[in-house]
Amino acid sequence: MSATHLIVAGVDGSEGGRRALDWAVTEASGRGGAVQAVVAWSWDGMEYGPIAATSPREAADQAAALLDREVKALVARHGSHVPVAGEIIEGRPADVLTAAARTANLLVLGSHGHSRVRHTVLGSVSEECIRKAVCPVVVLPVPVDQPAPSSEPAVRR
């Protein structure tokens, strides 16, 4: 990619990953830049996110299919006016993403909004990327549903 402004977006098949990719394309469009969509995958015989494979080859194939689906859906939503390259890389997500962003201007990630217990046990890819990245990192939060306005007064007299 020869764009002057490169944004790396972490893609994992989640809504947060889609939001990160959408945001990256919008930002790149405004800066005349390009986006590199990165899927990190690994195979240890256990299910990891959207990858539930029985072999390393199957895990790599599933990661490639996931990236293909996400980029096609992105083009359907935004058109093809921003250059987007896709890459699947074997390894731990935080390591893969920060390495891919080493020469980028920005790394964009989506937050999954996991519970505090799950976060404590599994850690956070976003937090690890923030600590390791050599470029700015944008983490898009999970949207919070706003409660419906109450017709009851806040204070009763």
C-alpha positions as a Markdown table, in Angstrom:
| # | Residue | x | y | z |
|---|---|---|---|---|
| 1 | Met | 0.0 | 0.0 | 0.0 |
| 2 | Ser | 1.4 | 3.4 | -0.9 |
| 3 | Ala | -1.1 | 5.6 | 0.7 |
| 4 | Thr | 0.4 | 8.4 | 2.8 |
| 5 | His | -1.9 | 7.7 | 5.8 |
| 6 | Leu | -2.3 | 4.0 | 6.7 |
| 7 | Ile | -4.8 | 2.8 | 9.3 |
| 8 | Val | -4.8 | -0.8 | 10.6 |
| 9 | Ala | -8.1 | -2.1 | 11.8 |
| 10 | Gly | -8.5 | -5.3 | 13.8 |
| 11 | Val | -11.2 | -7.6 | 12.4 |
| 12 | Asp | -12.6 | -10.6 | 14.2 |
| 13 | Gly | -16.1 | -11.1 | 12.9 |
| 14 | Ser | -17.7 | -9.2 | 15.9 |
| 15 | Glu | -19.9 | -6.1 | 15.8 |
| 16 | Gly | -17.0 | -4.3 | 17.5 |
| 17 | Gly | -14.6 | -5.4 | 14.7 |
| 18 | Arg | -17.1 | -4.1 | 12.1 |
| 19 | Arg | -17.4 | -0.8 | 13.9 |
| 20 | Ala | -13.6 | -0.5 | 13.9 |
| 21 | Leu | -13.4 | -1.3 | 10.2 |
| 22 | Asp | -16.2 | 1.2 | 9.3 |
| 23 | Trp | -14.6 | 3.9 | 11.5 |
| 24 | Ala | -11.1 | 3.2 | 9.9 |
| 25 | Val | -12.6 | 3.6 | 6.4 |
| 26 | Thr | -14.3 | 6.8 | 7.2 |
| 27 | Glu | -11.2 | 8.2 | 8.8 |
| 28 | Ala | -9.0 | 7.1 | 5.9 |
| 29 | Ser | -11.4 | 8.6 | 3.4 |
| 30 | Gly | -11.1 | 12.0 | 5.1 |
| 31 | Arg | -7.3 | 11.8 | 5.0 |
| 32 | Gly | -6.8 | 10.3 | 1.6 |
| 33 | Gly | -5.4 | 7.2 | 3.2 |
| 34 | Ala | -5.8 | 3.4 | 3.1 |
| 35 | Val | -6.9 | 0.7 | 5.5 |
| 36 | Gln | -5.3 | -2.6 | 6.3 |
| 37 | Ala | -7.8 | -5.0 | 7.7 |
| 38 | Val | -6.0 | -7.6 | 9.9 |
| 39 | Val | -7.4 | -10.9 | 11.2 |
| 40 | Ala | -5.3 | -12.6 | 13.8 |
| 41 | Trp | -5.8 | -16.4 | 14.0 |
| 42 | Ser | -4.3 | -19.3 | 16.0 |
| 43 | Trp | -5.0 | -22.9 | 16.4 |
| 44 | Asp | -4.5 | -24.8 | 19.6 |
| 45 | Gly | -7.3 | -27.3 | 19.3 |
| 46 | Met | -9.7 | -25.0 | 21.1 |
| 47 | Glu | -12.4 | -22.7 | 19.8 |
| 48 | Tyr | -11.3 | -19.1 | 19.7 |
| 49 | Gly | -13.9 | -16.5 | 18.8 |
| 50 | Pro | -15.3 | -17.2 | 15.4 |
| 51 | Ile | -12.6 | -19.7 | 14.6 |
| 52 | Ala | -13.6 | -23.3 | 15.6 |
| 53 | Ala | -11.2 | -25.5 | 13.5 |
| 54 | Thr | -10.0 | -29.0 | 13.8 |
| 55 | Ser | -6.6 | -28.2 | 12.1 |
| 56 | Pro | -4.2 | -25.3 | 11.5 |
| 57 | Arg | -5.1 | -25.3 | 7.8 |
| 58 | Glu | -8.9 | -25.2 | 8.6 |
| 59 | Ala | -8.2 | -22.3 | 11.1 |
| 60 | Ala | -6.4 | -20.3 | 8.4 |
| 61 | Asp | -9.1 | -21.0 | 5.9 |
| 62 | Gln | -11.8 | -19.9 | 8.3 |
| 63 | Ala | -9.8 | -16.7 | 9.1 |
| 64 | Ala | -9.5 | -16.0 | 5.3 |
| 65 | Ala | -13.2 | -16.6 | 4.8 |
| 66 | Leu | -14.0 | -14.3 | 7.8 |
| 67 | Leu | -11.9 | -11.5 | 6.3 |
| 68 | Asp | -13.4 | -11.9 | 2.9 |
| 69 | Arg | -16.9 | -11.7 | 4.3 |
| 70 | Glu | -16.1 | -8.6 | 6.4 |
| 71 | Val | -14.4 | -6.7 | 3.5 |
| 72 | Lys | -17.2 | -7.5 | 1.0 |
| 73 | Ala | -19.8 | -6.3 | 3.6 |
| 74 | Leu | -17.6 | -3.2 | 4.1 |
| 75 | Val | -17.6 | -2.4 | 0.4 |
| 76 | Ala | -21.4 | -2.9 | 0.3 |
| 77 | Arg | -21.8 | -0.4 | 3.2 |
| 78 | His | -19.2 | 2.2 | 2.1 |
| 79 | Gly | -18.3 | 1.6 | -1.6 |
| 80 | Ser | -14.8 | 1.1 | -2.8 |
| 81 | His | -13.4 | 4.6 | -2.8 |
| 82 | Val | -10.9 | 3.9 | 0.0 |
| 83 | Pro | -8.2 | 1.3 | -0.7 |
| 84 | Val | -8.6 | -1.7 | 1.7 |
| 85 | Ala | -6.1 | -4.5 | 1.9 |
| 86 | Gly | -6.8 | -7.6 | 4.0 |
| 87 | Glu | -4.3 | -9.8 | 5.8 |
| 88 | Ile | -4.6 | -12.9 | 8.0 |
| 89 | Ile | -1.7 | -13.5 | 10.3 |
| 90 | Glu | -1.1 | -16.4 | 12.7 |
| 91 | Gly | -0.5 | -15.4 | 16.3 |
| 92 | Arg | -1.8 | -13.8 | 19.4 |
| 93 | Pro | -4.2 | -10.9 | 18.5 |
| 94 | Ala | -2.3 | -8.2 | 20.4 |
| 95 | Asp | 1.0 | -9.2 | 19.1 |
| 96 | Val | -0.3 | -9.5 | 15.5 |
| 97 | Leu | -2.1 | -6.2 | 15.5 |
| 98 | Thr | 0.7 | -4.2 | 17.1 |
| 99 | Ala | 3.2 | -5.7 | 14.7 |
| 100 | Ala | 1.0 | -4.9 | 11.7 |
| 101 | Ala | 0.6 | -1.3 | 12.9 |
| 102 | Arg | 4.3 | -0.8 | 13.4 |
| 103 | Thr | 4.5 | 1.4 | 10.3 |
| 104 | Ala | 0.9 | 2.6 | 10.4 |
| 105 | Asn | -0.4 | 6.0 | 11.5 |
| 106 | Leu | -3.2 | 4.6 | 13.5 |
| 107 | Leu | -4.5 | 1.3 | 14.9 |
| 108 | Val | -8.3 | 0.9 | 15.3 |
| 109 | Leu | -10.0 | -1.7 | 17.5 |
| 110 | Gly | -13.5 | -2.5 | 18.6 |
| 111 | Ser | -14.3 | -3.1 | 22.2 |
| 112 | His | -16.2 | -6.3 | 23.0 |
| 113 | Gly | -17.6 | -5.0 | 26.3 |
| 114 | His | -17.0 | -8.3 | 28.2 |
| 115 | Ser | -18.1 | -8.6 | 31.8 |
| 116 | Arg | -15.5 | -7.7 | 34.5 |
| 117 | Val | -15.0 | -11.4 | 35.4 |
| 118 | Arg | -14.3 | -12.5 | 31.8 |
| 119 | His | -12.1 | -9.4 | 31.3 |
| 120 | Thr | -10.1 | -10.4 | 34.4 |
| 121 | Val | -9.7 | -14.0 | 33.3 |
| 122 | Leu | -9.0 | -13.4 | 29.6 |
| 123 | Gly | -7.5 | -10.0 | 29.6 |
| 124 | Ser | -8.1 | -7.4 | 27.0 |
| 125 | Val | -6.6 | -7.3 | 23.5 |
| 126 | Ser | -7.3 | -3.6 | 23.3 |
| 127 | Glu | -5.5 | -2.8 | 26.6 |
| 128 | Glu | -2.5 | -4.9 | 25.5 |
| 129 | Cys | -2.4 | -3.1 | 22.2 |
| 130 | Ile | -2.5 | 0.3 | 23.9 |
| 131 | Arg | 0.5 | -0.7 | 25.9 |
| 132 | Lys | 2.5 | -2.2 | 23.0 |
| 133 | Ala | 1.6 | -0.1 | 20.0 |
| 134 | Val | 4.0 | 2.5 | 18.6 |
| 135 | Cys | 1.2 | 4.5 | 16.9 |
| 136 | Pro | -2.0 | 6.0 | 18.3 |
| 137 | Val | -4.7 | 3.5 | 19.1 |
| 138 | Val | -8.4 | 4.1 | 18.8 |
| 139 | Val | -10.8 | 1.8 | 20.7 |
| 140 | Leu | -14.4 | 2.1 | 19.8 |
| 141 | Pro | -16.7 | 1.3 | 22.7 |
| 142 | Val | -19.7 | -1.0 | 22.5 |
| 143 | Pro | -22.8 | 1.2 | 22.1 |
| 144 | Val | -24.8 | 1.4 | 25.3 |
| 145 | Asp | -28.6 | 1.3 | 25.0 |
| 146 | Gln | -30.1 | 4.4 | 26.4 |
| 147 | Pro | -33.1 | 3.7 | 28.8 |
| 148 | Ala | -36.4 | 5.1 | 27.6 |
| 149 | Pro | -37.2 | 8.4 | 29.1 |
| 150 | Ser | -39.5 | 8.1 | 32.1 |
| 151 | Ser | -42.8 | 10.0 | 32.2 |
| 152 | Glu | -42.4 | 10.1 | 36.0 |
| 153 | Pro | -41.0 | 13.3 | 37.5 |
| 154 | Ala | -37.5 | 13.0 | 38.9 |
| 155 | Val | -38.6 | 14.6 | 42.1 |
| 156 | Arg | -42.0 | 14.1 | 43.7 |
| 157 | Arg | -43.6 | 17.0 | 45.7 |
